Amino acid sequence: MKRTLLALLTILFVSVASATEEPMTLTTPTGEIHGMLMLPNSSTPCPIVLIIAGSGPTDMNGNTIGSNYKNNSLKQLAEGLAANGIASVRYDKRGIGKSIEAGTKEEDLRFEHYIDDAAAWADKLGNDSRFSKVIIAGHSEGSLIGMVASRKSSAVKAYISIAGCGRPAYEVIEEQLKRQPEQVQREAVAIHKELREGRTIDDIPHYLAPLYRKSVQPYLISWFRYNPSEEIAKLTIPVLIVQGDMDIQVTVAEAEKLRMARIFSSYHIIPGMNHVLKHCESTDQLVQLQSYQDPALPIVEEVIKVISRFVLQ
């Protein structure tokens, strides 16, 4: 037992010591976007993965700012890739975390801002001689951002979707609202119809205002234009679709939609993995919540292996 523990500690030390982490910034017209470069010690150029976080106030490490949802999932992914000789950059999206000053007023924000930022990061990394090729990996909402950005930047040589939806955002929202009274569902569908036509709505019921307040409607209009299944089908670069079967936020059915839209893609369903890439044996929300709040719990090893094999092929 002691020898096994010593061996594990030695492997861990070598893995950590074989990579360095340093801040990296992207300059935009509205301010600097802050990221973190994880760089393996290598005498030759290595591949680099641009990791894009999910929706809301999710920071570069995969944690939800202002809550107890600290899981360090994306930081652990970067560390796992580094142990396999793969560099990565993860970053706080504009308006989030260290990049808060690069944000705009809510009414001025558009989904394309996130796409343009990701493409600009890819261009920056593509011009860096330390890296042999650039791969984009988007988690959750970052999946859609990443697949569009992968077409916008010629530097991107492969794309990875991690827990990404296969349907437009308005369809996902409508499904989530099925637990609400029928009146709420009907009103949401009517609002979506207007937004999809590019029209804003002044009279929003107070109970739907958190979702559809006037200041956020321009962003929703821009977001609703994109259908992930259509966007992934446009990619001509290698594609990997990764999904956990214990994900209660994005189901395997969403990954199936992406796979059917891009049949010539690598596709992996990872047993026991939930939305934050941690092992979970139940879909019960209380059980799941524990992994969302445990930064010490490691992400599933298989997700690192699957992504590393794809990047290094």
Secondary structure per residue as TSV (DSSP state, phi and psi in degrees):
chain	resnum	aa	ss	phi	psi
A	1	M	-	360.0	-44.9
A	2	K	H	-63.1	-39.5
A	3	R	H	-67.5	-38.6
A	4	T	H	-64.6	-44.0
A	5	L	H	-62.5	-42.1
A	6	L	H	-62.4	-41.4
A	7	A	H	-62.5	-42.2
A	8	L	H	-64.3	-42.1
A	9	L	H	-64.7	-36.8
A	10	T	H	-64.9	-43.5
A	11	I	H	-62.3	-43.2
A	12	L	H	-61.8	-44.6
A	13	F	H	-62.5	-43.6
A	14	V	H	-63.3	-42.0
A	15	S	H	-61.9	-45.3
A	16	V	H	-69.5	-42.2
A	17	A	H	-70.1	-19.9
A	18	S	T	-85.1	6.1
A	19	A	E	-141.7	152.3
A	20	T	E	-121.9	153.9
A	21	E	E	-123.5	132.5
A	22	E	E	-146.4	148.3
A	23	P	E	-65.7	151.5
A	24	M	E	-145.4	142.0
A	25	T	E	-127.1	152.6
A	26	L	E	-119.1	123.7
A	27	T	E	-88.1	126.4
A	28	T	E	-124.4	166.8
A	29	P	T	-59.1	-23.4
A	30	T	T	-103.2	0.1
A	31	G	E	139.8	179.4
A	32	E	E	-89.0	137.9
A	33	I	E	-102.7	126.9
A	34	H	E	-99.9	134.5
A	35	G	E	-135.4	-178.4
A	36	M	E	-133.9	124.9
A	37	L	E	-94.3	125.2
A	38	M	E	-105.8	114.4
A	39	L	E	-122.6	114.8
A	40	P	E	-66.0	147.5
A	41	N	-	-73.4	110.9
A	42	S	-	-146.0	140.7
A	43	S	S	-86.5	-8.4
A	44	T	S	-124.9	156.6
A	45	P	-	-58.1	141.1
A	46	C	E	-122.8	160.4
A	47	P	E	-69.2	152.4
A	48	I	E	-130.7	138.0
A	49	V	E	-108.3	125.4
A	50	L	E	-89.9	113.9
A	51	I	E	-97.7	122.2
A	52	I	E	-109.7	124.6
A	53	A	-	-75.4	169.7
A	54	G	-	-81.7	-164.6
A	55	S	S	-76.6	169.3
A	56	G	S	70.1	-161.6
A	57	P	S	-80.6	54.1
A	58	T	B	-91.6	125.2
A	59	D	-	-87.5	-177.0
A	60	M	T	-62.9	-21.8
A	61	N	T	-91.3	-3.9
A	62	G	S	94.0	10.4
A	63	N	-	-98.5	146.6
A	64	T	B	-88.7	115.3
A	65	I	T	-65.8	137.1
A	66	G	T	81.2	15.9
A	67	S	S	-141.5	-179.3
A	68	N	S	-88.9	3.4
A	69	Y	-	-80.8	73.5
A	70	K	-	-112.2	111.1
A	71	N	-	-125.1	-15.2
A	72	N	-	57.8	27.3
A	73	S	H	-62.2	-43.5
A	74	L	H	-76.0	-30.3
A	75	K	H	-65.9	-42.6
A	76	Q	H	-65.5	-35.1
A	77	L	H	-62.8	-44.2
A	78	A	H	-61.0	-41.8
A	79	E	H	-65.5	-39.6
A	80	G	H	-65.5	-39.4
A	81	L	H	-66.0	-41.6
A	82	A	H	-60.6	-37.2
A	83	A	H	-64.5	-18.9
A	84	N	T	-103.8	15.6
A	85	G	T	81.0	21.1
A	86	I	-	-115.5	126.2
A	87	A	E	-79.8	164.1
A	88	S	E	-155.0	155.2
A	89	V	E	-127.5	129.1
A	90	R	E	-122.6	150.0
A	91	Y	E	-147.6	154.7
A	92	D	-	-79.3	121.7
A	93	K	-	-62.7	159.5
A	94	R	T	-54.6	134.5
A	95	G	T	86.3	-2.3
A	96	I	S	-119.3	139.9
A	97	G	G	53.3	-127.9
A	98	K	G	-69.4	-14.9
A	99	S	G	-97.8	18.5
A	100	I	G	-61.4	-33.8
A	101	E	G	-73.5	-14.9
A	102	A	G	-84.4	-4.7
A	103	G	-	-73.3	163.8
A	104	T	-	-115.3	176.6
A	105	K	-	-61.3	148.5
A	106	E	G	-55.2	-39.6
A	107	E	G	-70.8	-14.7
A	108	D	G	-98.9	-8.3
A	109	L	-	-76.9	138.9
A	110	R	-	-131.2	153.8
A	111	F	H	-59.6	-32.4
A	112	E	H	-63.3	-24.8
A	113	H	H	-60.1	-43.6
A	114	Y	H	-66.0	-39.5
A	115	I	H	-63.4	-47.7
A	116	D	H	-62.4	-39.0
A	117	D	H	-63.1	-45.0
A	118	A	H	-62.8	-42.5
A	119	A	H	-64.5	-38.1
A	120	A	H	-66.5	-39.4
A	121	W	H	-59.5	-45.3
A	122	A	H	-62.2	-42.2
A	123	D	H	-61.7	-42.2
A	124	K	H	-61.6	-45.2
A	125	L	H	-69.9	-33.7
A	126	G	H	-66.1	-23.1
A	127	N	T	-93.7	5.7
A	128	D	-	-97.8	119.3
A	129	S	T	-67.1	-10.4
A	130	R	T	-74.5	-13.9
A	131	F	E	-117.7	135.5
A	132	S	E	-83.2	-31.6
A	133	K	E	-161.5	157.4
A	134	V	E	-111.3	131.7
A	135	I	E	-124.4	135.9
A	136	I	E	-100.4	134.1
A	137	A	E	-126.4	115.9
A	138	G	E	-110.1	132.9
A	139	H	E	-104.2	130.7
A	140	S	T	58.5	-122.6
A	141	E	H	-60.5	-28.5
A	142	G	H	-61.7	-20.5
A	143	S	H	-61.7	-47.7
A	144	L	H	-67.6	-43.2
A	145	I	H	-55.9	-45.8
A	146	G	H	-66.8	-39.0
A	147	M	H	-70.0	-32.8
A	148	V	H	-74.7	-42.2
A	149	A	H	-62.6	-30.1
A	150	S	H	-65.1	-26.4
A	151	R	H	-85.8	-26.5
A	152	K	H	-77.8	-29.6
A	153	S	-	-108.9	123.5
A	154	S	T	-72.9	-10.8
A	155	A	T	-72.9	-21.4
A	156	V	E	-78.3	123.3
A	157	K	E	-106.1	-10.5
A	158	A	E	-162.0	160.8
A	159	Y	E	-137.0	141.7
A	160	I	E	-128.7	126.9
A	161	S	E	-102.6	125.0
A	162	I	E	-118.4	113.4
A	163	A	S	55.5	44.1
A	164	G	-	-95.7	145.0
A	165	C	-	-74.2	152.3
A	166	G	S	-104.9	-1.2
A	167	R	S	-120.5	160.1
A	168	P	-	-60.5	154.4
A	169	A	H	-59.8	-36.6
A	170	Y	H	-65.6	-33.1
A	171	E	H	-68.2	-39.3
A	172	V	H	-64.9	-44.0
A	173	I	H	-62.0	-42.6
A	174	E	H	-62.3	-37.2
A	175	E	H	-68.1	-40.5
A	176	Q	H	-64.3	-30.3
A	177	L	G	-82.6	0.1
A	178	K	G	-66.1	-15.6
A	179	R	G	-81.7	-7.6
A	180	Q	S	-92.4	166.9
A	181	P	-	-57.3	153.0
A	182	E	H	-57.1	-36.0
A	183	Q	H	-60.3	-43.6
A	184	V	H	-63.0	-41.8
A	185	Q	H	-62.3	-45.4
A	186	R	H	-63.6	-41.2
A	187	E	H	-65.7	-39.1
A	188	A	H	-64.1	-43.2
A	189	V	H	-61.8	-41.7
A	190	A	H	-64.1	-41.2
A	191	I	H	-63.4	-43.8
A	192	H	H	-60.5	-38.7
A	193	K	H	-60.0	-44.1
A	194	E	H	-65.8	-45.7
A	195	L	H	-64.0	-38.2
A	196	R	H	-66.8	-23.6
A	197	E	T	-88.4	1.0
A	198	G	T	84.6	16.6
A	199	R	-	-108.0	134.7
A	200	T	-	-85.9	161.3
A	201	I	-	-123.9	130.9
A	202	D	S	-83.9	-40.1
A	203	D	-	-98.3	91.0
A	204	I	-	-106.6	128.0
A	205	P	-	-54.7	142.0
A	206	H	G	-58.8	-32.0
A	207	Y	G	-76.3	-10.6
A	208	L	G	-108.6	-2.3
A	209	A	H	-58.8	-36.9
A	210	P	H	-58.6	-31.5
A	211	L	H	-86.3	-37.4
A	212	Y	H	-126.6	27.6
A	213	R	-	-55.4	153.8
A	214	K	G	-56.7	-37.9
A	215	S	G	-69.4	-23.0
A	216	V	G	-95.4	-11.6
A	217	Q	H	-60.6	-39.8
A	218	P	H	-58.9	-37.3
A	219	Y	H	-65.8	-44.2
A	220	L	H	-61.7	-40.2
A	221	I	H	-58.4	-45.3
A	222	S	H	-68.7	-35.9
A	223	W	H	-71.4	-40.9
A	224	F	H	-67.0	-15.3
A	225	R	T	-69.2	-19.4
A	226	Y	-	-102.2	128.1
A	227	N	-	-108.7	112.9
A	228	P	H	-54.3	-38.6
A	229	S	H	-65.4	-34.1
A	230	E	H	-74.4	-38.8
A	231	E	H	-69.2	-41.1
A	232	I	H	-68.1	-29.0
A	233	A	H	-68.4	-21.0
A	234	K	T	-81.2	-13.9
A	235	L	-	-73.1	137.3
A	236	T	-	-111.2	3.4
A	237	I	S	-98.1	164.5
A	238	P	-	-58.2	141.5
A	239	V	E	-128.4	136.9
A	240	L	E	-121.5	129.9
A	241	I	E	-114.0	120.0
A	242	V	E	-121.0	133.7
A	243	Q	E	-148.3	140.8
A	244	G	E	-94.5	144.4
A	245	D	T	-86.5	1.4
A	246	M	T	-112.1	19.5
A	247	D	-	-80.8	117.1
A	248	I	S	-94.8	-2.2
A	249	Q	S	-98.3	-42.7
A	250	V	S	-128.1	118.1
A	251	T	-	-87.5	169.3
A	252	V	H	-59.6	-30.7
A	253	A	H	-59.0	-33.4
A	254	E	H	-68.2	-42.3
A	255	A	H	-63.6	-36.5
A	256	E	H	-62.3	-38.8
A	257	K	H	-63.1	-41.0
A	258	L	H	-65.4	-41.3
A	259	R	H	-64.9	-40.7
A	260	M	H	-67.5	-30.1
A	261	A	H	-76.8	-26.5
A	262	R	S	-134.1	75.0
A	263	I	S	-64.5	-25.7
A	264	F	S	-91.5	57.4
A	265	S	S	-128.8	158.0
A	266	S	E	-79.8	141.2
A	267	Y	E	-140.8	124.6
A	268	H	E	-137.9	122.2
A	269	I	E	-97.9	123.2
A	270	I	E	-102.1	114.4
A	271	P	T	-60.6	135.0
A	272	G	T	79.2	1.9
A	273	M	B	-95.2	134.9
A	274	N	-	-102.5	-166.2
A	275	H	T	-67.2	-29.9
A	276	V	T	-96.8	22.3
A	277	L	S	69.3	15.0
A	278	K	B	-99.1	157.2
A	279	H	B	-75.2	133.8
A	280	C	-	-146.6	135.4
A	281	E	S	-98.1	3.4
A	282	S	-	-146.8	151.9
A	283	T	-	-92.9	4.7
A	284	D	-	-62.7	132.3
A	285	Q	H	-60.9	-39.2
A	286	L	H	-66.4	-38.0
A	287	V	H	-67.2	-43.9
A	288	Q	H	-61.4	-39.3
A	289	L	H	-57.7	-32.5
A	290	Q	H	-60.2	-40.1
A	291	S	H	-74.5	-27.7
A	292	Y	H	-69.0	-20.1
A	293	Q	T	-113.9	14.8
A	294	D	-	-122.2	93.0
A	295	P	T	-69.5	-15.9
A	296	A	T	-83.3	-21.0
A	297	L	S	-71.6	122.4
A	298	P	-	-71.8	152.9
A	299	I	B	-71.8	162.3
A	300	V	-	-62.6	128.2
A	301	E	H	-61.0	-32.6
A	302	E	H	-63.6	-33.1
A	303	V	H	-65.3	-36.0
A	304	I	H	-67.0	-42.7
A	305	K	H	-63.8	-45.8
A	306	V	H	-63.1	-45.9
A	307	I	H	-67.9	-40.8
A	308	S	H	-62.6	-44.5
A	309	R	H	-59.5	-42.3
A	310	F	H	-64.9	-44.2
A	311	V	H	-66.1	-38.1
A	312	L	H	-87.4	-3.7
A	313	Q	-	-70.6	360.0
